[in-house]
Amino acid sequence: MMAMHTRRNTAEIGTLVRLLREKRGLTQLQLAARAGVTDTTVRSVERASKTPHRATLAAIAAALGTTAEKLRGGSTEAEPDDAVRMLDDDAFLGWDELS
């Protein structure tokens, strides 16, 4: 089945940020320090309590070793349980492998 490109919503971006942060063994405070934002900002992004500004998302993405564009959108399959494109080196990784 052909993959279609979609934009992720704020909740999906927050989940990806959290999963990537945890995969890298970082606390919210450590990620915030690396990104030059507050831990409150990281918490807000992860909880999807607000949509992050472009510069904020770019800083968080860079601190996680990826790009804001890769966090915002990517290839998804028609079935929600299909593998999610991993943001490291464009490798393919399922949700189970991220957690």
Phi and psi restraints in degrees (value plus and minus 20) as a CYANA .aco file:
   2 MET   PHI     -94.2   -54.2
   2 MET   PSI     114.3   154.3
   3 ALA   PHI     -97.9   -57.9
   3 ALA   PSI     122.6   162.6
   4 MET   PHI    -133.5   -93.5
   4 MET   PSI     127.5   167.5
   5 HIS   PHI    -110.8   -70.8
   5 HIS   PSI     107.2   147.2
   6 THR   PHI    -152.6  -112.6
   6 THR   PSI     142.5   182.5
   7 ARG   PHI    -113.2   -73.2
   7 ARG   PSI     116.9   156.9
   8 ARG   PHI    -101.1   -61.1
   8 ARG   PSI     127.0   167.0
   9 ASN   PHI    -102.7   -62.7
   9 ASN   PSI     154.5   194.5
  10 THR   PHI     -79.6   -39.6
  10 THR   PSI     -59.5   -19.5
  11 ALA   PHI     -85.7   -45.7
  11 ALA   PSI     -60.9   -20.9
  12 GLU   PHI     -86.4   -46.4
  12 GLU   PSI     -60.2   -20.2
  13 ILE   PHI     -82.7   -42.7
  13 ILE   PSI     -64.7   -24.7
  14 GLY   PHI     -79.4   -39.4
  14 GLY   PSI     -61.7   -21.7
  15 THR   PHI     -84.1   -44.1
  15 THR   PSI     -63.5   -23.5
  16 LEU   PHI     -82.3   -42.3
  16 LEU   PSI     -63.2   -23.2
  17 VAL   PHI     -79.4   -39.4
  17 VAL   PSI     -67.1   -27.1
  18 ARG   PHI     -82.1   -42.1
  18 ARG   PSI     -66.4   -26.4
  19 LEU   PHI     -83.5   -43.5
  19 LEU   PSI     -62.6   -22.6
  20 LEU   PHI     -86.4   -46.4
  20 LEU   PSI     -60.2   -20.2
  21 ARG   PHI     -81.1   -41.1
  21 ARG   PSI     -67.3   -27.3
  22 GLU   PHI     -85.4   -45.4
  22 GLU   PSI     -59.4   -19.4
  23 LYS   PHI     -80.3   -40.3
  23 LYS   PSI     -54.3   -14.3
  24 ARG   PHI    -107.0   -67.0
  24 ARG   PSI     -19.7    20.3
  25 GLY   PHI      52.5    92.5
  25 GLY   PSI       8.7    48.7
  26 LEU   PHI    -122.9   -82.9
  26 LEU   PSI     125.6   165.6
  27 THR   PHI    -104.5   -64.5
  27 THR   PSI     148.3   188.3
  28 GLN   PHI     -81.4   -41.4
  28 GLN   PSI     -58.1   -18.1
  29 LEU   PHI     -85.2   -45.2
  29 LEU   PSI     -61.5   -21.5
  30 GLN   PHI     -86.0   -46.0
  30 GLN   PSI     -62.6   -22.6
  31 LEU   PHI     -83.2   -43.2
  31 LEU   PSI     -62.5   -22.5
  32 ALA   PHI     -78.9   -38.9
  32 ALA   PSI     -64.8   -24.8
  33 ALA   PHI     -82.7   -42.7
  33 ALA   PSI     -62.8   -22.8
  34 ARG   PHI     -85.9   -45.9
  34 ARG   PSI     -54.4   -14.4
  35 ALA   PHI    -107.5   -67.5
  35 ALA   PSI     -32.4     7.6
  36 GLY   PHI      54.6    94.6
  36 GLY   PSI      10.6    50.6
  37 VAL   PHI    -146.5  -106.5
  37 VAL   PSI     155.6   195.6
  38 THR   PHI    -105.6   -65.6
  38 THR   PSI     139.4   179.4
  39 ASP   PHI     -86.3   -46.3
  39 ASP   PSI     -47.0    -7.0
  40 THR   PHI     -83.5   -43.5
  40 THR   PSI     -58.4   -18.4
  41 THR   PHI     -85.1   -45.1
  41 THR   PSI     -65.7   -25.7
  42 VAL   PHI     -80.1   -40.1
  42 VAL   PSI     -65.1   -25.1
  43 ARG   PHI     -80.0   -40.0
  43 ARG   PSI     -62.9   -22.9
  44 SER   PHI     -84.0   -44.0
  44 SER   PSI     -60.3   -20.3
  45 VAL   PHI     -85.2   -45.2
  45 VAL   PSI     -67.2   -27.2
  46 GLU   PHI     -83.4   -43.4
  46 GLU   PSI     -57.2   -17.2
  47 ARG   PHI    -105.4   -65.4
  47 ARG   PSI     -25.6    14.4
  48 ALA   PHI      38.9    78.9
  48 ALA   PSI      13.7    53.7
  49 SER   PHI     -98.2   -58.2
  49 SER   PSI     -35.0     5.0
  50 LYS   PHI    -176.4  -136.4
  50 LYS   PSI     135.2   175.2
  51 THR   PHI    -100.9   -60.9
  51 THR   PSI     104.5   144.5
  52 PRO   PHI     -91.1   -51.1
  52 PRO   PSI     128.1   168.1
  53 HIS   PHI     -84.1   -44.1
  53 HIS   PSI     135.5   175.5
  54 ARG   PHI     -76.3   -36.3
  54 ARG   PSI     -64.4   -24.4
  55 ALA   PHI     -85.9   -45.9
  55 ALA   PSI     -56.9   -16.9
  56 THR   PHI     -85.9   -45.9
  56 THR   PSI     -67.0   -27.0
  57 LEU   PHI     -83.6   -43.6
  57 LEU   PSI     -58.2   -18.2
  58 ALA   PHI     -83.5   -43.5
  58 ALA   PSI     -61.3   -21.3
  59 ALA   PHI     -86.9   -46.9
  59 ALA   PSI     -62.6   -22.6
  60 ILE   PHI     -85.7   -45.7
  60 ILE   PSI     -64.1   -24.1
  61 ALA   PHI     -80.0   -40.0
  61 ALA   PSI     -66.0   -26.0
  62 ALA   PHI     -81.0   -41.0
  62 ALA   PSI     -60.2   -20.2
  63 ALA   PHI     -86.2   -46.2
  63 ALA   PSI     -43.8    -3.8
  64 LEU   PHI    -113.3   -73.3
  64 LEU   PSI     -20.7    19.3
  65 GLY   PHI      61.4   101.4
  65 GLY   PSI       8.7    48.7
  66 THR   PHI    -160.5  -120.5
  66 THR   PSI    -183.6  -143.6
  67 THR   PHI    -142.8  -102.8
  67 THR   PSI     138.0   178.0
  68 ALA   PHI     -82.8   -42.8
  68 ALA   PSI     -56.9   -16.9
  69 GLU   PHI     -81.8   -41.8
  69 GLU   PSI     -60.5   -20.5
  70 LYS   PHI     -88.7   -48.7
  70 LYS   PSI     -52.2   -12.2
  71 LEU   PHI     -92.0   -52.0
  71 LEU   PSI     -58.0   -18.0
  72 ARG   PHI     -93.9   -53.9
  72 ARG   PSI     -52.4   -12.4
  73 GLY   PHI    -170.9  -130.9
  73 GLY   PSI     142.6   182.6
  74 GLY   PHI     158.3   198.3
  74 GLY   PSI    -194.3  -154.3
  75 SER   PHI    -109.7   -69.7
  75 SER   PSI     112.4   152.4
  76 THR   PHI    -150.1  -110.1
  76 THR   PSI     130.4   170.4
  77 GLU   PHI    -112.4   -72.4
  77 GLU   PSI     148.9   188.9
  78 ALA   PHI     -83.6   -43.6
  78 ALA   PSI     -54.9   -14.9
  79 GLU   PHI    -107.6   -67.6
  79 GLU   PSI     110.2   150.2
  80 PRO   PHI     -85.3   -45.3
  80 PRO   PSI     -42.9    -2.9
  81 ASP   PHI    -107.0   -67.0
  81 ASP   PSI     -22.3    17.7
  82 ASP   PHI     -84.7   -44.7
  82 ASP   PSI     142.9   182.9
  83 ALA   PHI     -80.9   -40.9
  83 ALA   PSI     127.9   167.9
  84 VAL   PHI    -122.1   -82.1
  84 VAL   PSI     118.2   158.2
  85 ARG   PHI     -84.4   -44.4
  85 ARG   PSI     104.1   144.1
  86 MET   PHI     -96.0   -56.0
  86 MET   PSI     129.9   169.9
  87 LEU   PHI    -111.1   -71.1
  87 LEU   PSI     -26.2    13.8
  88 ASP   PHI    -110.3   -70.3
  88 ASP   PSI      98.1   138.1
  89 ASP   PHI      32.2    72.2
  89 ASP   PSI       8.1    48.1
  90 ASP   PHI      34.9    74.9
  90 ASP   PSI       5.5    45.5
  91 ALA   PHI     -93.8   -53.8
  91 ALA   PSI     142.3   182.3
  92 PHE   PHI    -122.6   -82.6
  92 PHE   PSI     110.8   150.8
  93 LEU   PHI    -165.5  -125.5
  93 LEU   PSI     118.9   158.9
  94 GLY   PHI    -105.3   -65.3
  94 GLY   PSI     145.3   185.3
  95 TRP   PHI     -76.7   -36.7
  95 TRP   PSI     -59.4   -19.4
  96 ASP   PHI     -79.8   -39.8
  96 ASP   PSI     -55.3   -15.3
  97 GLU   PHI     -94.6   -54.6
  97 GLU   PSI     -43.4    -3.4
  98 LEU   PHI     -97.8   -57.8
  98 LEU   PSI     -50.2   -10.2
